[in-house]
Amino acid sequence: MPSKISDFDRNNVGAILRGSGDWFSAKLLRLIAACDSDNLETLRSVYFDHVEAYELWLTRGEPRDPDISLRFVPEERGHNPEAYS
């Protein structure tokens, strides 16, 4: 069964690719970003929603839904979850 991406992950692809998150979907998005075209197509067959979210992020950038989107924390503040509130 194909995997679905959460709205949170779909709306925060950029932050996830910059290192935010250690859950499966976040790691998968970083793997997708590192893939060559053949492996990307292989991943697309199972993780279509994740690949689509990554490709949309590449072409359109981050969605602007304040109820879902993670506020990006500058590098000097690190990846402290308290910094995101």
ABEGO torsion letter per residue (X at the ends): XBBBBBAAAAAAAAAAAAGBEABAAAAAAAAAAABBAAAAAAAAAABAAAAAAAAAAAAAEBBBBAAABBBBBBAAAEABAAAAX
